[in-house]
Amino acid sequence: MNALFLTMSQPTQLTGWELAAYRFQQTVRRSRHTRQQIKLLGEKPMNTIAILNDISRAHLGNYSITLMVRDLGDQLSQLLTLVKTFNNFNPDNDPYGEHDFGSIEFAGETYFWKIDYYDKTLCYGSPNPADETVTRRVIAVMHSSEY
């Protein structure tokens, strides 16, 4: 991906759309899934990955947006709501059952979101995406032309 991403995980001196996006992110309630529920539901590693991805996406913990997404201005929160509530997974768009990618039609345009797995330092890939103790998820939201 060649697009510039803006990370929205830590507040600094935010103004305008950045402040609105941060406040929107902060209004999300914490997940009802507990680690015990994840272990019960996720008998296979991919099931656990899908559950963790769904939780991460629903709460937009760490996410990045491209410049075209940033330029949506006041519509940004609407697009992020569509990302959070996306559930149109099927064998064609989710062949591995990990719930790590989605395509959304919004305002006559196509947008993608993708979840990447990093180690806790965000420097390297995660050694085990099914283990939340060694993985940080980052959701990238972009216009389809930026992919």
N, C-alpha and C positions, 0 to 999 in steps of 0.2 A: 504494500500500500504506500502510495506516495503522498497522501494527504497529511496535513499537519493536524495533530490531535491536541485537544485541550483537556487536561485532566481535571475532573471536578470532585476529587476526593477530600481535599483539605481546604478549609476556608482561609482566605487571606483578605486583602482589602477588595471585596467584590462590589461591583456596581452594575447597574443595568441588567442585561439578560443574564449575566453570570450570577448576580445576587438572586434573581428570580429562580434560576435553575437550582442553585444551592438550597434555597428555602423550600422549593418543591421537593427536593431530595430529602430534606430533613423532616417533612411532614409524613413520610411513610412510617407506618408502624413496624415494630420488630416482628420477625417471623414467628409463626406458631409451631414450626417444626423444631423439635429438640434433637440433640445428637442421638438420643435413644430411638426416636422415631425414624431418623435417617437410617440407623443401623437395621431396624426392623423392616423398613420399606426397601432398602437397598441391599438385597441379598447378593446381587452381582455388582461388580465395580461400576459398570455402565449405568445401572439404576441409581447408584449413589451419586455418580457424576451428574445425571439428569436432575435429580432432586436438588443437589447443591447449586446447579446452574439455574434452576427455576427460582430458588430462594434468592440467589444473587441478583437475577434479573428483576424479580418482583420488588426488590428494595434498592436497586441501583447503587450498591455500595461503592464500588470504584468504577467509574465510567469515563470514557473519553468521547468527545464529539469532534467532527471535522469542521472546517470553516464553513462549508455549505450548510451544515446543520446549525451551526451557531448563528448564521445569517437568517434563520427562521424567525428570530426575535421572539415576539409574543406567542408564536405557534410552537415554540420549542417544547413547552410543557405538554402540549397535546401529543406530539410525537413521542415523547418519553413515556407518556401513559400507555400508548399503543405498544411500545417495547415491553413495558412492565407486564401488560396483560396478554401478550401474545401467547396463543396456545394452539396454533394451527400446525402441529407437527404431524408428519406422515412419513411413510417409508421413502418417498421421493425427495423430501427436503430435509430429512433427519435419518439417513440410512443407518447410523450407528446408535441411534436412540439416546444421544447425549444432550439434546436440546441446547446446542451451542451456536446456532445460527438461525436467523429469520429474515424474511423479506416482507416489507410492509408498504402498502400503497397509502400515501398521505398527500392531500392537496394536489392530486394529479401527478405525483412523482413517486418513484420507487426508492425506498430507503432500506438499508441492510443494517443488522446488528450482528455482532460476532463476539463470543466470549473466548478470551485467551487465558491460559493458565500459567501463572508465574510462581516462582519461589517467593518466600516472605519478603525478600529484599527488592523484588520487582526487577531484578537484574537478569535472571535466567528462567528458563522454563521450569515448571513444577516437576519434581521427581515423581509425583503421584497425584493426579488431579482428583482422585477419589478420596484423598485425605485432606480434610479442611485444615488440619494443623500444620501442613507444610505448603499449602497452596493459597495464593491470592488470585481472585478472578478479576479481570478487567473487561468491561463490556465496551466495545467500540461501536459507535453509532455513526453511520455515514450515508451520504447520498450514493445511489448506485453508480453514478459516473466516477466516484472517487475510489471505487474498489480496485 
